[in-house]
């Protein structure tokens, strides 16, 4: 048979100096000292808090540049706001807020959006309280990660005596100019009586142990990934 066989399929290098718009879900977070706010991911990146303008880090602790073709690291966003709102309907994600973001730097396309290296949050959209009413405040949820407390969108009735931030104050501390009320984000739940906040069900020790084990595995892969990237670069340059 004629022709040659390439061990890797070539793909164009994707890099953007111009911001690319997108939409995503995130959990609002406040620092332990109350002086700054940020966001955490709803899936893979839940243990990492990022700022309104930030660069992606590998969630597994590896040191390669994000997004790597050999890893699932990097920021993610949808092209369409409807896809983000659909995801917000899942029970695990109803306490998330919807972000309008601008992606730049290295990126990789997937079917419904982008995986990318650098992000700027342009606006935050806050949906409904768990009781179904429009959220007016961001209250301490009782959960969090080291140095950060997770916030929960609530109405004034369900806030009770929990520590809260107004959306405007959250925007100031996060460095985001627009914090909007978005009652369409997520499906409203039936009205219910407010309940006392409960502690997170996740065992911090277990999560830390699993994260450490994954980090070790990825660290061992870093050298191999670097060699693969170098080989791919040579093939792309032919």
N, C-alpha and C positions, 0 to 999 in steps of 0.2 A: 504494500500500500504506500502511495506517495505521501508527501507532507511530513510534518514533524509533530511531535507530541509535547505539549508544555505541561509540566507537573502542576502548575497553578493557573487557573483562569485569570487573565488580566482584567483589572477593573480600573476605571478612571479615578485619579486622585480627586477627592472632593474637598474643597476648601472655599470658604466664603469670607470676604472682608466686609461685605454688606450684610446687615442684620436680616435674618430670615424669620418671619413671624410664625408663632405656633401657640399651642394651648396645652395645658397639663394640669394635673391635680397635685396638691401638696398639703402637708399638715403645717399649720402656723405654729411657730415656736417662739418662746421668750427666754432670754438668758436668765440664769439663776439670780443675777444681781439686778434684773429688771431694766437694764440700760440699753439693750438691743434686742432686735427680733430677727428671725430668719424663717427657714422652711426646711422640712425634711420630706423625703420621698414617700410614696404610699406603698411601694413594693420593695425592690432591692435596696434602695438607699435610705431606709428608715433610720439607720444608726448614724447617718451623717447629716449634719445641719449645714445648709448653704445660705449665702447672703443674696441680696437682690442683684448684685453683680458678682459673678464668681466663675471660677474654672472648675471643671469636673475632675474628680479624683476617682481612682478605681475603688469601688465599694468593697473589694476583696483584699485590699491592702497592698496590691502589687504596685510597682513604680513605673510601669510603662505609660506612655502618653495615651490619653483618652481622646476619642474612642478607638480602641484597638480592634482590629478585625478578628483577633483570636479570643476576645473577651466580650462580655456583655456590659462593660462599663460605659460611663458617659451619661450626660443628661439626655432625657427623652422628652419628646413633645409630639402632639398630634397636629396634622395640618388643619383639621376641621374642629371648630368649637363643639359641634354636636357630638363628636366622638368622646371628648372629655366629659361632657354632660351625661352621656350614656354610662360611662364608667362610674360617675358619681352616684348612680342609682344603686350600685352594689352595696349591701349592708356594711361591709368593711370600710367603705370609702365615703360614707355619707357625712362624716365629720370633716372631710377635707375641704379646702377652698380651691377655686379654679384660678389659675394664673394665666395671664397673657404674657408671653415671653418672646424674646428676640434672640435667636441662636446665631453664633458666628464661630469662626475658626474652622478646625477640622470637623467634618461631619460625615455620616453615612446614612443613606436612605433605607427605610424599611417600608412595608406596604402602606402604613397609615400615617407615617410621619418621619421624624429625624432622630438620630442619636448623634450627639454633638459635644464639642469641647468647652465652649464658653457661652454663658447665658446672662441676659439682663431681664429682670422682671419689670414689665411695663405697667401692669395693673393686677390687682387682686380682686376677685369676685367672691363674696361671701353668700352662701346659700341659706338654707332654712335650719332652724333649730330641730332637734330630734322630735319635739312635740308637734312639729308641722308649722309653727308660726315663723315668720321672717326673723332671721337672726339679727340682733341689735348689738351684741357684745361678743367678745372673745374671752372665755373663762378658763381657768386652770382645770384641766381634765383629770388630774391625778396621775397622769402618765408622763413619760419623758425619757430622756437619755442623759448621759453624764454632762452636767453643766447647763442643760436646757429642759424647760418644761413645755409639754404639749398643750396647746390651747384648743378649745372647743367652741364653735359658733353656737350661741344660745340666744334665746329671747330674754327680755328683762325678767319675766316671771320665773323661768327655769334657772336663771343665774343664781338665785337665792343669795347666800352670803359668801359665795366663792370669790376669790380675787379675780378681777376682770380688767380688760383693756377695751376702750372704745375702738372701733375700726380706724378712726382717724389717728389715734395715738399709736396703734399698731403700725400704720403706714409711716408715721414719723420715725419710729424706732427701727423699722425695717429699711427705710430709705426708698419707699415706693410712693410715688405722687398720688396715684389713684387707688382707692379702696372702695369698691362699689358693692351695692346690695344686689344679689343675683338670685331672685326667688325661684328661678327655673332650674337651678343646679341641684340635682337629686330629686327624688320623688318624696313628697311630704308624708310623714308618718301619721297615724291616727293620734289625736290628742291624748295626752296621758299626764298623770301627776308627776311632778318633779321628784327625783330620787336623789339620795345622798351620793356624792361622788365615791367611786370605789377605786381601789388600787389596781394597777395594771396586772393582768393575769400572766404576763410573760415573766419568767424567772430571769432576772438580769445576769445571774451567774451562768446559767445555761447559754444565754445568748452570747455572752462574752467568750465562753469557751468555744462555742461553735465558730464564732467570728475569728478567733485566734487560729483554729485548725484550718479554716479556709484560707486565711492569710498565709500560713506556712505553705500550703499546697501551691498557692499562686506564686509565692516567692520562688519556689523551686522551678516553676514554669517560666519565670521571667527571662532566664538566659536562653531557653529554647525559643521563646517568642521573639526575642531580639534577633536571633539568627534567622528565623523565618521572615521577619520584616526586612532584614538586610537582603535576603535572597529575593524577596518579592520586589524590592527596590531595583535590584539588578535586572530582573526580568522586565519590569516596567520601563527601564531605561534603554532597552534594546531597540 
